[in-house]
Amino acid sequence: MVVQDRRGGAVAAAVACGTGLMAGLLATGCSPDGAAADDQAAPRRAAAAVELRRCADALVRAGTAKVRTAMETVSGGTRVAIRGAGGYDFAAGTGQLRVVLPDLAGKPSGGHQPITEILAPGALFMKNRGAGVPAGKWVRVDTAALPDGNLVTGGATDPLAAAELLRGARQVTYQGEERLRGVVVRHYRGTTDLAVAAGAASARSRPALLAAEKGFTTGVVPFDAYLDDAGRLRKVRERFRFANGRPKGASVTSTTELYGFGVPVAVRLPERDAIYTGKIASAPPS
């Protein structure tokens, strides 16, 4: 486990693999009508995949957004949910989240002080992390050194990394229009290839995605993504899986929702003397 509560217990693991998606044909056999329908669907799937691969660029153009996150981890029959909220500056690649840990019953804010997280290119800063860290001090983690590239380590996926991950989108199907916070969005479902995404990612996100490519049990990540008319990612749900020291591994579903584009987002990195450099307690295997 990689994110811990103040007693050192693990509250997040990495990762979930899901089933790939299917776009079934009706029982038309090899009839000309069935072949024609498939021929028409192929360009639509290709166009949808291209749009998803470009959504990170649309977010950078948008500048900033408010963020809500949810991460549900399943490992060894135990299910844990973590919630977060904050803001993100896509142009700078920085953001700040307030992450609420669950209690032993799995309910949010069960007496735990929320963790403040600052996301920055190549780094994750955490305050109130517990596990032997003095109160008020920050912990700095090199995200490229994490086996998941911080896609799940902090209990929330970096919003820019979540969007960059879609650069490897494939097998995409259109699920129809929906509404999110009063905005009409297009719902797409598919899988993304970690290796392809890492190769196409921006310089900011590439090291983290390269690390994730090596750390997960599978390089294929199922997703549901919702885009608005400007091509901006409004919501994405990604499912990961990795070994986590267990025969059946661990799975996590990470959901990131973006709204309030253009709001002011000020992120100040911790001063050097505010960062704890001592030994950090690690939780025993759960």
N, C-alpha and C positions, 0 to 999 in steps of 0.2 A: 504494500500500500504506500501511497505517496503523499497524501495530504492528511495531517494528523490533528486531533483535537488537543485540548490543553492537558489531558491526561495521557497523551501519547498514543491514543487509540486511533486506528486508521479510519478515515472517513471517505477516502476516495481511492479507487484503483484505476487502472487503465484497462478497459477498452471493450468495445463490442463489435462483433461482426454480425451482420444480419444476413438474411437471405437476399440474394440479388433480386432484381425486379423482373417481372415477366410482362411482356406485351403479347397476349395470346391472340391467335387467329381463331375465328369461328370454324366450325367443322365444315370447311368448304373443300377439303382435300386439295387437289391441284387444279381447281377450276380456274378459269381466266379471271373471274370476279375476285377470287381470293388473292390471286397474284397482283391484280391491279390495286387492291386495297393496300397490300404490303408495299408496293412501289410508291404509293402516295404517302404512306406513313414514314418511310425512310428519310425523305428530305426534312419532314417536320421534326423528327428526332434529332437529326444532325443540326438543324437550326437552333433547337432548344439547348443542345449541348454547347454550342458556340456562345450562346447568350449567357449560360451559366459560367463558362470559363472567363467571361469578361466582367462578371459582377464585382470582382475585387477592384477593378479599375474604376467602375462607376462609384464605388464607395469612396475611393481616394478623391475623385472629383467632387463628391458631396461634402467632403471635409470632415464633419463630425457627426456624432449621433449619440443618443441615449441608448443604454444597453440593459437588457435583462437576460440572465442566464439561468439554466437549470441543468443539473447533472445527476443522473441516476446510475448508481453502480450496483452490480450484482456479482457477488463472489462467494462461493461456498454456501449458497443458499441464503446469504444475507443481502438485503436490499437497503441502500442508503441514498438519500436525496440531499443535494446541496443547492442553495439558491444564491444568486448574486444580482447586484444592480449597480449601475454607475454610468460612466460616459467614456467615449473613445474618440481620439483624433486620428483618423485614417491617414491624413497627409503626413503626420509626424510618426505614426506607428506607436503611439502611446495611449494609455488609458488607465482609469482607476476604477476599481470595483470594491464593493463591500460584500463579502461572502459570508453567508450565515450557515453555520454548521448545525447538524441535527443533534438531538439528544440520543440517549441509548435506545429510545423507542422509535427513533427515526424521524421525530418531529423537529422542524426548524427551531432555532434559537432556544434550545433546551438549557438555558443557563450559561451558555458559552458566549464569550465576548466575540463579536464578529471579527473576522480577519479582514484587514485592509490590504488590497493587492494593487500594486502598480505594475502595469505591463509596459515594457519598453523593448526596442529592438535588441534581441539577444539576451534579455534579462527579465526576471520576475522578482519583484520585491514584495515581501510579506511582513506585515506588522500584526502583533498579537497572535503569533503562530503557536505559542506555547512550546512544549517539548524541550524545556530547558532554556529557552530564549528569554532574556530579561524583559520585563514589561517595558513597553515603549520603544524597544529596539526593532530594527528591521533585519530581515534575512534576505540576502541576495542569492539568487540561483541563476546559473548560466543555462539558459534554455536549450542551447545546442548540445549540452552535456547530458540532458535528460533522455532516457530511453524512448520517451513519447514526444519529445520536442515541446513539452508543455501544452499539448493538446488536451490533456486531462489532469496533469499533475496538480495544478493550482485549484482544482475544483471548479474551474470555468475555462472554457476554451477561448484563447485570444481571438477576438472578433475578426481581426485581419487574417489570421491563420485559418480560421474557419472558412472564410471566403476564398482564400488562396487555395485551399484544399480542393475547391470545385474546379480548379484549372485542369484537373484530371477527369472531369465528368465524362461518363459514357453510359450507354444503354439507358438513355433518358426518355421518359414518357411524360406527356402532359396530362395532368390530373384534373384540370379545369380551373375556373376562377373561384376565389374565396375573398373574404374580407378580414383584414387584420387592423384593429384600431381604426375602423372606418375607411380604410384604404383598400381598393380593389387590387388583388395580387394574383399572379399566376403560380399555380402549384405544380412543381416538377418533382419527379421521383426517379432515382437512378443509383448508380454506383460511381465512385471516383477511384482512380488509380493513384496511390500515394507516390509511386515512382515518377509517373508522368506529371503529377501536380508539383512535386519538388523540382523537377527539371524546368517547369514553366513559371515557377513562382518568382516574385520580386526578390531583390537582394536581401531585403529585410527578413522575409519569411523563409527563404530557401534553407538556411542551416537547420532551423527547427523541423521543417518537413523532411529533410534528409535524415535527421535523427529518428523521426517517427517511422520512416520507411523501414529502418533496421530494427526498431523496437517492438513493433506490433506482430501478432501472430499471423495476420493476413494483410496483404497490401491493398486489398479491395475494401472500401468503406461505403456501405449503403447510406443514402441520405434522402431527405425530403427538403426541398428548397422552395422559397416563395419570393418572387421578384415583383417589383412594382413597374409602372409604365416607363420609368426612367432607367430600368435595368438594375436598380439597386436591390441588394439582398435585404429583405425585411425579416426573414426568419429562416433558420436552417437547423435541421435535426440530423446529427451524424452519429453512427453507431460503430463503436470500436471493439476490438478484442485483443488481449495479449495474455501471455502465459501466467504471470503473477505467481509463479511457484506452485501452481496447482495443476493437476492432470487435466481438468476441464477449463482452466484459465479463468479469466475475469472479463466481464463485459461492462461497458458504460455507454449510456446514451446521453449525448451532450446537445442541448438546445440553446441557441443564441437568437435573441430577438432584438431588432434594431428599429428605432423610431426617433422622432424629434430631430430630424437631420438639420444641421446648421446651428444647433445650440452651442453656446460657449462651453468648451471643455479645457480646463486648465490642469495640467499635470506637472507636479514638481517632484523631481527625483530626490530621494533621501540624501542628506549630506553624508560624507564619508564617515564621520565620527558617530553617526546614528545607526550604522550598520554593524550588527553583531558578527564577529568573526570566530567566536569560540565553537566548541563542539556542540552539535545539535543531537538531542536524543532521538533514537529511531524506535519505531514501534515494533514489537515482536510480531511474527507472522500471525495473522488472524485466521 
